[in-house]
Amino acid sequence: MAIIYDFPTPYEEKLKEIEMLLEKKYIDQAICALEDWLQTAESISVDGQKEMLKKLLGCYLLKKEYESCEDIVLQLKQFGCLDLAIAAYDIVASLLQGQQQEADEKQRGYREELNLSSFGYKNLIELVYQLKVFYEEEWLDDINNKFNALLKADGFEEIYVILLDLQEIEASYFMEFQETLKQFFKMEHSPILKTMLFELLSEKEIVLEIVFSEEGNSKKLKTTQENLAPLYELIASGKKELHTLGLDEFSMLWCEQQIVLFYQFLFPFFENIDNKVVVQKLSNSTELETKLENDSTPNVVTVEKINQYMLSLSLLI
């Protein structure tokens, strides 16, 4: 008797690769891979395209890219493969955005469109509930991982990326991680990163009391916009002074970034800092006198702080 081998189709192999990426939480990579494969649709069967679109729908929902979810649902409807799962994803997308009325309308609409019996409608409701719980738990787990990663990371770039991720998290979650956030400020990290986190907490209106220390001095500040005002005033003044030097566009952008980083490095110790010297020094302006007056404390202190800043940057490379 002949043996019939069931070889996986090309798209099934690709979906296995996607599952491996998702297991590792590489959502962006999974989305890129699916989008790339779908662009070569002529080499993929219709069934394969449908399955990939369904997988892409789930990925977009994980990323909270709701408009993309709507586009995928429309494509799947055009393929004529609307089923309970796709309907449930569409309804959940509305629920996760807090659009209860829209979700209810979709649910009633799909009951008619799919001609669901009472049992089928009950299954749809149960599937919606399960998906909603799944995504909420996934997001919460992701949030926990990001806050925990803040304490485990040690490289400047790695921490910077985590801070960017934290910007996308709703303020309500930050309250659960107050001790984690306070602990970060006590660790030996770049002052620039600590200032960035201070700014982030201020933006989220999460008020914590943070102690900053520098060369025997210390300041205790609450994470409020009021306490950030001196930082932003110095940055604005520095950028204004920079525009008087006649730099080209590229140099201007680079120097503006250096001014921001320098003052983030100093925060909140701005005593005896000459903003004009900061701008001229960081822009390598020839207008800066190479010989500083001995009795000019702001000049001496400013250049010393700039040198410390430059050294800190060299250590990050």
MIDO-204966 format. One record per residue (C-alpha): residue in three letters; residue number from 0; x, y, z. Coordinates in steps of 0.001 Angstrom, whole numbers, plus 500000, padded with zeros to 6 digits. Each point is the difference from the previous one (the first is absolute). Example, Ala and Ser with C-alpha at 12.3 -4.5 7.8 and 13.67 -1.06 7.14 Angstrom:
2
<"ALA",0,<512300,495500,507800>>
<"SER",1,<501370,503440,499340>>
END
This chain:
317
<"MET",0,<500000,500000,500000>>
<"ALA",1,<501384,503382,499026>>
<"ILE",2,<500913,502455,502745>>
<"ILE",3,<498595,503496,499573>>
<"TYR",4,<502214,502696,501455>>
<"ASP",5,<498399,503234,501172>>
<"PHE",6,<502558,502656,499167>>
<"PRO",7,<499441,503453,501505>>
<"THR",8,<499093,502704,497494>>
<"PRO",9,<502397,502963,499611>>
<"TYR",10,<497684,502342,501882>>
<"GLU",11,<499684,497517,502878>>
<"GLU",12,<503787,500046,500348>>
<"LYS",13,<499927,503779,500029>>
<"LEU",14,<497282,500047,502651>>
<"LYS",15,<502159,497752,502184>>
<"GLU",16,<502766,502568,499711>>
<"ILE",17,<497531,502685,501049>>
<"GLU",18,<498936,497955,503020>>
<"MET",19,<503648,499711,501060>>
<"LEU",20,<500384,503787,499777>>
<"LEU",21,<496819,500572,502003>>
<"GLU",22,<501107,497577,502693>>
<"LYS",23,<503116,502147,500430>>
<"LYS",24,<497827,503152,500068>>
<"TYR",25,<501536,501253,496739>>
<"ILE",26,<496729,501558,498857>>
<"ASP",27,<501501,502621,497680>>
<"GLN",28,<502137,497411,498234>>
<"ALA",29,<496960,497748,499570>>
<"ILE",30,<497999,502856,498470>>
<"CYS",31,<502835,500872,497596>>
<"ALA",32,<500367,496374,498926>>
<"LEU",33,<496259,499596,499385>>
<"GLU",34,<499758,503266,498078>>
<"ASP",35,<503003,499055,497856>>
<"TRP",36,<498547,496576,499199>>
<"LEU",37,<496605,501437,499153>>
<"GLN",38,<501649,502356,497488>>
<"THR",39,<500991,496893,498064>>
<"ALA",40,<496387,498785,499980>>
<"GLU",41,<500312,498507,496521>>
<"SER",42,<502229,497273,501481>>
<"ILE",43,<497613,499256,502862>>
<"SER",44,<496713,498159,499689>>
<"VAL",45,<496744,501750,500853>>
<"ASP",46,<499707,497832,503115>>
<"GLY",47,<503511,501016,500953>>
<"GLN",48,<499195,503689,499595>>
<"LYS",49,<496908,499611,502155>>
<"GLU",50,<501923,498293,502807>>
<"MET",51,<502767,502587,499873>>
<"LEU",52,<497486,502843,500142>>
<"LYS",53,<498371,498410,503051>>
<"LYS",54,<503389,499731,501698>>
<"LEU",55,<500814,503592,499044>>
<"LEU",56,<496681,501095,501498>>
<"GLY",57,<500994,498494,503347>>
<"CYS",58,<503421,501677,499849>>
<"TYR",59,<498520,503410,499267>>
<"LEU",60,<497664,499617,502945>>
<"LEU",61,<502958,499233,502281>>
<"LYS",62,<501600,503244,498801>>
<"LYS",63,<496730,501921,500432>>
<"GLU",64,<500087,501005,496333>>
<"TYR",65,<496248,500134,499737>>
<"GLU",66,<499735,501663,496576>>
<"SER",67,<502138,497241,498541>>
<"CYS",68,<497685,497459,501655>>
<"GLU",69,<497041,501560,498193>>
<"ASP",70,<501837,499790,496668>>
<"ILE",71,<500778,496312,500535>>
<"VAL",72,<496390,499199,500912>>
<"LEU",73,<498850,501672,496774>>
<"GLN",74,<502524,497980,497963>>
<"LEU",75,<498846,496772,501625>>
<"LYS",76,<496383,500856,499252>>
<"GLN",77,<500976,500572,496357>>
<"PHE",78,<501492,496506,499980>>
<"GLY",79,<496589,498764,501153>>
<"CYS",80,<501386,498283,503081>>
<"LEU",81,<498139,501804,502758>>
<"ASP",82,<499571,497688,502997>>
<"LEU",83,<499522,500153,503779>>
<"ALA",84,<503697,500611,500668>>
<"ILE",85,<500284,502977,497648>>
<"ALA",86,<496738,501462,501322>>
<"ALA",87,<501256,499583,503559>>
<"TYR",88,<503315,501756,499204>>
<"ASP",89,<498115,502910,498450>>
<"ILE",90,<497730,500334,503038>>
<"VAL",91,<502909,499727,502444>>
<"ALA",92,<501878,502755,498163>>
<"SER",93,<497123,502341,500846>>
<"LEU",94,<499762,498808,503599>>
<"LEU",95,<503711,500499,500635>>
<"GLN",96,<499636,503597,498826>>
<"GLY",97,<497198,500526,502518>>
<"GLN",98,<497371,500225,497248>>
<"GLN",99,<497313,497871,501619>>
<"GLN",100,<497105,501309,497883>>
<"GLU",101,<501875,499314,496764>>
<"ALA",102,<500892,496507,501249>>
<"ASP",103,<496334,499286,500792>>
<"GLU",104,<498946,501155,496542>>
<"LYS",105,<502637,497817,498341>>
<"GLN",106,<498916,497022,502091>>
<"ARG",107,<496373,500366,498944>>
<"GLY",108,<501055,500577,496387>>
<"TYR",109,<502128,496859,499881>>
<"ARG",110,<497162,497953,501467>>
<"GLU",111,<497931,500874,496932>>
<"GLU",112,<502872,499926,497492>>
<"LEU",113,<501110,496523,501108>>
<"ASN",114,<496408,498876,500559>>
<"LEU",115,<500909,498679,503442>>
<"SER",116,<497729,497765,502017>>
<"SER",117,<499618,500631,503741>>
<"PHE",118,<502785,497489,500601>>
<"GLY",119,<502239,501633,497374>>
<"TYR",120,<499354,503460,501446>>
<"LYS",121,<500881,498719,503459>>
<"ASN",122,<503272,498645,498589>>
<"LEU",123,<500752,503403,498466>>
<"ILE",124,<499463,501747,503347>>
<"GLU",125,<502219,497468,501775>>
<"LEU",126,<502731,500345,497368>>
<"VAL",127,<499917,503804,500320>>
<"TYR",128,<500397,499697,503775>>
<"GLN",129,<502916,497575,499706>>
<"LEU",130,<501816,502168,497460>>
<"LYS",131,<499505,503140,502063>>
<"VAL",132,<501415,498313,503105>>
<"PHE",133,<502896,498572,497980>>
<"TYR",134,<501093,503362,498590>>
<"GLU",135,<499587,501827,503295>>
<"GLU",136,<502160,497391,501726>>
<"GLU",137,<502580,500152,497204>>
<"TRP",138,<500217,503767,500293>>
<"LEU",139,<500284,499867,503777>>
<"ASP",140,<502751,497397,499752>>
<"ASP",141,<501802,502180,497459>>
<"ILE",142,<499718,503026,502311>>
<"ASN",143,<501399,498005,502929>>
<"ASN",144,<502925,498865,497867>>
<"LYS",145,<500803,503547,498890>>
<"PHE",146,<500059,501390,503535>>
<"ASN",147,<502060,497070,501241>>
<"ALA",148,<502392,500435,497074>>
<"LEU",149,<500646,503554,501154>>
<"LEU",150,<501889,498652,503012>>
<"LYS",151,<501766,497184,498154>>
<"ALA",152,<501300,502045,497061>>
<"ASP",153,<503423,501612,500332>>
<"GLY",154,<500854,501489,496600>>
<"PHE",155,<499046,503576,499100>>
<"GLU",156,<498372,499053,496705>>
<"GLU",157,<498136,497068,501537>>
<"ILE",158,<498566,502155,502789>>
<"TYR",159,<499162,502786,497544>>
<"VAL",160,<497940,497559,497903>>
<"ILE",161,<498179,498806,503139>>
<"LEU",162,<499164,503609,500921>>
<"LEU",163,<498560,500488,496505>>
<"ASP",164,<497848,496900,500539>>
<"LEU",165,<498814,501315,503363>>
<"GLN",166,<498769,503168,498304>>
<"GLU",167,<497331,497907,498282>>
<"ILE",168,<498651,498589,503282>>
<"GLU",169,<496977,501578,501661>>
<"ALA",170,<500730,502024,503132>>
<"SER",171,<497763,497824,502180>>
<"TYR",172,<502472,497094,499742>>
<"PHE",173,<502900,502096,501295>>
<"MET",174,<498500,500187,503492>>
<"GLU",175,<500464,496246,500410>>
<"PHE",176,<503751,500337,499403>>
<"GLN",177,<500910,502915,502244>>
<"GLU",178,<502665,498047,501881>>
<"THR",179,<501548,498799,496744>>
<"LEU",180,<500147,503561,498709>>
<"LYS",181,<501531,501331,503232>>
<"GLN",182,<502582,497219,499957>>
<"PHE",183,<501129,501015,496505>>
<"PHE",184,<500973,503461,501243>>
<"LYS",185,<502196,498426,502679>>
<"MET",186,<501958,497932,497490>>
<"GLU",187,<503251,500991,498263>>
<"HIS",188,<498527,501127,496708>>
<"SER",189,<500729,503003,497812>>
<"PRO",190,<498480,503219,501413>>
<"ILE",191,<498533,500544,496532>>
<"LEU",192,<497882,496856,500304>>
<"LYS",193,<498852,500953,503489>>
<"THR",194,<498910,503403,498740>>
<"MET",195,<498143,498356,497106>>
<"LEU",196,<498094,497799,502447>>
<"PHE",197,<499318,503029,502216>>
<"GLU",198,<498523,501767,496950>>
<"LEU",199,<497936,496949,499077>>
<"LEU",200,<498514,499746,503478>>
<"SER",201,<499179,503690,499901>>
<"GLU",202,<498229,499582,496646>>
<"LYS",203,<497990,497099,501412>>
<"GLU",204,<499187,502128,503104>>
<"ILE",205,<501511,497337,502250>>
<"VAL",206,<501350,501915,502989>>
<"LEU",207,<502926,498328,501742>>
<"GLU",208,<502626,501564,502250>>
<"ILE",209,<503471,499435,498562>>
<"VAL",210,<503404,500775,501542>>
<"PHE",211,<502771,501175,497662>>
<"SER",212,<503605,500021,501188>>
<"GLU",213,<503120,501574,498536>>
<"GLU",214,<503447,500540,501551>>
<"GLY",215,<498700,500144,503546>>
<"ASN",216,<496917,502037,499100>>
<"SER",217,<496483,498630,499956>>
<"LYS",218,<496559,501217,499025>>
<"LYS",219,<496627,498416,500651>>
<"LEU",220,<497493,500737,497259>>
<"LYS",221,<496502,498906,499121>>
<"THR",222,<499409,498869,496435>>
<"THR",223,<497996,503049,498922>>
<"GLN",224,<500097,502347,497031>>
<"GLU",225,<500788,502831,502400>>
<"ASN",226,<503292,498372,500973>>
<"LEU",227,<500857,499453,496341>>
<"ALA",228,<499453,503667,499108>>
<"PRO",229,<503670,501039,500579>>
<"LEU",230,<501138,497158,497706>>
<"TYR",231,<497680,501020,497177>>
<"GLU",232,<500829,503695,500409>>
<"LEU",233,<503730,499309,499647>>
<"ILE",234,<499439,497772,496966>>
<"ALA",235,<497797,502644,498340>>
<"SER",236,<502528,502732,500770>>
<"GLY",237,<502840,497837,498685>>
<"LYS",238,<498200,499300,496729>>
<"LYS",239,<499258,503694,499588>>
<"GLU",240,<503689,500854,500509>>
<"LEU",241,<500947,497248,497559>>
<"HIS",242,<498063,501684,497198>>
<"THR",243,<502316,503028,500210>>
<"LEU",244,<503027,497951,498881>>
<"GLY",245,<498983,499525,496366>>
<"LEU",246,<500387,496218,499935>>
<"ASP",247,<498825,497804,497124>>
<"GLU",248,<496836,497914,500507>>
<"PHE",249,<501770,496750,500853>>
<"SER",250,<502339,501665,502510>>
<"MET",251,<497063,501867,501519>>
<"LEU",252,<498027,496801,500615>>
<"TRP",253,<503050,498238,501427>>
<"CYS",254,<500796,502896,502355>>
<"GLU",255,<496387,500300,501147>>
<"GLN",256,<500095,496330,500980>>
<"GLN",257,<503272,500539,501857>>
<"ILE",258,<498501,502895,501950>>
<"VAL",259,<497031,497857,501046>>
<"LEU",260,<502222,497115,501068>>
<"PHE",261,<502406,502287,501879>>
<"TYR",262,<497279,501562,502115>>
<"GLN",263,<498399,496611,500575>>
<"PHE",264,<503452,498882,501183>>
<"LEU",265,<500181,502922,502482>>
<"PHE",266,<496414,499892,501274>>
<"PRO",267,<499202,501311,502584>>
<"PHE",268,<503395,501599,500793>>
<"PHE",269,<500115,503120,497842>>
<"GLU",270,<501828,502326,502379>>
<"ASN",271,<502807,502154,498510>>
<"ILE",272,<499292,498861,496439>>
<"ASP",273,<500516,502541,497219>>
<"ASN",274,<497588,499134,497200>>
<"LYS",275,<501946,501966,497386>>
<"VAL",276,<503183,498087,500774>>
<"VAL",277,<498047,496733,499772>>
<"VAL",278,<498776,500844,496511>>
<"GLN",279,<503345,501217,498716>>
<"LYS",280,<501906,497067,501464>>
<"LEU",281,<497613,497322,498791>>
<"SER",282,<499861,501540,496521>>
<"ASN",283,<503799,500329,499868>>
<"SER",284,<499501,503677,499234>>
<"THR",285,<503148,502005,499302>>
<"GLU",286,<498372,502869,501856>>
<"LEU",287,<500709,498260,503310>>
<"GLU",288,<503055,501473,501663>>
<"THR",289,<502540,497266,500581>>
<"LYS",290,<501386,501824,502988>>
<"LEU",291,<497480,500273,502832>>
<"GLU",292,<500213,502661,502647>>
<"ASN",293,<501136,498554,503327>>
<"ASP",294,<497373,501899,501941>>
<"SER",295,<497158,498932,497727>>
<"THR",296,<498452,497193,502045>>
<"PRO",297,<497130,499287,497546>>
<"ASN",298,<502472,499568,497133>>
<"VAL",299,<502256,497646,501946>>
<"VAL",300,<497112,497948,501412>>
<"THR",301,<498229,499822,496640>>
<"VAL",302,<503053,498708,498126>>
<"GLU",303,<500673,497494,502766>>
<"LYS",304,<496427,498670,499757>>
<"ILE",305,<500222,499817,496217>>
<"ASN",306,<503192,497981,500299>>
<"GLN",307,<498259,497630,502420>>
<"TYR",308,<497115,499697,497556>>
<"MET",309,<502324,499250,497081>>
<"LEU",310,<501815,497378,502063>>
<"SER",311,<496693,498346,500907>>
<"LEU",312,<499073,499803,496320>>
<"SER",313,<503333,498413,499103>>
<"LEU",314,<499428,497324,502639>>
<"LEU",315,<496631,499142,498417>>
<"ILE",316,<501511,499215,496608>>
END
